[in-house]
Amino acid sequence: MLLSLTAALAFYYLRWTAMPEAYLIPVKGAGVALLALYAFMRHSSPDARLLTWALGAACLGDMALEFDHRIGGMLFFLFHVLAMGVFLRNRRPELKGLDSWVAGLTLILTPVIAWMLPTDREAAWEVGFYALALGGMAASAWASNFPRYRVGAGAMLFLASDLLIFAEMGPLQGHFLPQYMVWPTYYLGMFLITTGVIQTLRKRDPELRVVK
C-alpha cells in the first residue's frame, strides 16, 4: 500500500516537471498495479481474485489513455463490469429509503449527465455509453454490503473523477480544476474501493492457517 501511495503521489507531482512522458507512463500505472498486487496477496477468495482482475484492467487503462483514449476507455469499461461483478455478488438483501434513491439516481443520471457534457456531440454518444458502466459500477458499489463510507464513497469519487474528464470536453475546457483534481479523486477512489473490499473480506473469512 505504501508503494502504491508513493507511485500515485510521484505521478501527480512529476507530471509537472520536465521528465519524459515515456518514464511517467509506468509510474502512472504502478499506482493501481500495486493495489492489484495488494488485493491478490491479502485474500484468495473469488471476490478478491475478481477485484484483482478489475484493478489489472484499470492499471492497463491508466497507461493506455496516454496513447489512445478509446483503448483506455474500453479497459476502464472492463474494470467497471468486473467491479460490478464483485459488488453484485455482495449486494445488500434490501435497499431502503435514501440508499435506494442514491443507487437508482446514480445508475440513471450518470450516463445522462455524461452525455450532456461534451461539446462534440459525436463523442458524447461514446461517453454516454461508457458512463452506463460507470454508473452501474457506482450504483452497485453503493448497493453492496461493503462499507459505504469506504467502498461506496470510493466509487463515487471515481465517478466524480470521470465526470470531470467529460466536463473538460465541454464546459470546463481549459479550466484548471480537471487538471488538478482528476488524478487525486480517481486514485483515492480506487484506494478506498480496494482497501474497503479486501479488509471486509478478511474480516468475514480470516483464512487462518494451522502452523506446524
ChimeraX attribute file (.defattr): number of C-alpha atoms within 10 A of each C-alpha:
attribute: neighborCount
match mode: 1-to-1
recipient: residues
	/A:1	15
	/A:2	10
	/A:3	12
	/A:4	22
	/A:5	17
	/A:6	14
	/A:7	20
	/A:8	21
	/A:9	17
	/A:10	15
	/A:11	20
	/A:12	17
	/A:13	9
	/A:14	16
	/A:15	16
	/A:16	8
	/A:17	7
	/A:18	7
	/A:19	10
	/A:20	10
	/A:21	12
	/A:22	9
	/A:23	12
	/A:24	18
	/A:25	18
	/A:26	17
	/A:27	23
	/A:28	24
	/A:29	22
	/A:30	23
	/A:31	26
	/A:32	28
	/A:33	23
	/A:34	20
	/A:35	26
	/A:36	24
	/A:37	15
	/A:38	18
	/A:39	25
	/A:40	18
	/A:41	13
	/A:42	16
	/A:43	18
	/A:44	16
	/A:45	15
	/A:46	10
	/A:47	21
	/A:48	23
	/A:49	17
	/A:50	20
	/A:51	27
	/A:52	25
	/A:53	19
	/A:54	24
	/A:55	27
	/A:56	23
	/A:57	23
	/A:58	26
	/A:59	25
	/A:60	21
	/A:61	24
	/A:62	24
	/A:63	19
	/A:64	20
	/A:65	17
	/A:66	15
	/A:67	11
	/A:68	11
	/A:69	13
	/A:70	13
	/A:71	16
	/A:72	21
	/A:73	19
	/A:74	17
	/A:75	22
	/A:76	26
	/A:77	23
	/A:78	21
	/A:79	27
	/A:80	26
	/A:81	16
	/A:82	21
	/A:83	27
	/A:84	24
	/A:85	19
	/A:86	23
	/A:87	24
	/A:88	16
	/A:89	13
	/A:90	16
	/A:91	17
	/A:92	14
	/A:93	8
	/A:94	10
	/A:95	15
	/A:96	7
	/A:97	7
	/A:98	9
	/A:99	15
	/A:100	15
	/A:101	13
	/A:102	15
	/A:103	20
	/A:104	17
	/A:105	13
	/A:106	22
	/A:107	21
	/A:108	15
	/A:109	14
	/A:110	23
	/A:111	23
	/A:112	17
	/A:113	16
	/A:114	26
	/A:115	22
	/A:116	17
	/A:117	22
	/A:118	23
	/A:119	16
	/A:120	11
	/A:121	12
	/A:122	10
	/A:123	13
	/A:124	21
	/A:125	16
	/A:126	14
	/A:127	23
	/A:128	21
	/A:129	15
	/A:130	21
	/A:131	27
	/A:132	20
	/A:133	22
	/A:134	28
	/A:135	26
	/A:136	22
	/A:137	30
	/A:138	29
	/A:139	27
	/A:140	26
	/A:141	30
	/A:142	30
	/A:143	24
	/A:144	23
	/A:145	20
	/A:146	22
	/A:147	16
	/A:148	18
	/A:149	12
	/A:150	21
	/A:151	26
	/A:152	25
	/A:153	19
	/A:154	27
	/A:155	30
	/A:156	25
	/A:157	23
	/A:158	25
	/A:159	21
	/A:160	18
	/A:161	22
	/A:162	21
	/A:163	22
	/A:164	23
	/A:165	20
	/A:166	26
	/A:167	21
	/A:168	20
	/A:169	17
	/A:170	16
	/A:171	13
	/A:172	16
	/A:173	16
	/A:174	11
	/A:175	11
	/A:176	10
	/A:177	14
	/A:178	19
	/A:179	13
	/A:180	11
	/A:181	15
	/A:182	18
	/A:183	19
	/A:184	17
	/A:185	21
	/A:186	19
	/A:187	21
	/A:188	19
	/A:189	23
	/A:190	23
	/A:191	21
	/A:192	21
	/A:193	28
	/A:194	24
	/A:195	19
	/A:196	19
	/A:197	21
	/A:198	24
	/A:199	16
	/A:200	15
	/A:201	19
	/A:202	16
	/A:203	9
	/A:204	9
	/A:205	12
	/A:206	12
	/A:207	13
	/A:208	7
	/A:209	6
	/A:210	5
	/A:211	4
	/A:212	3
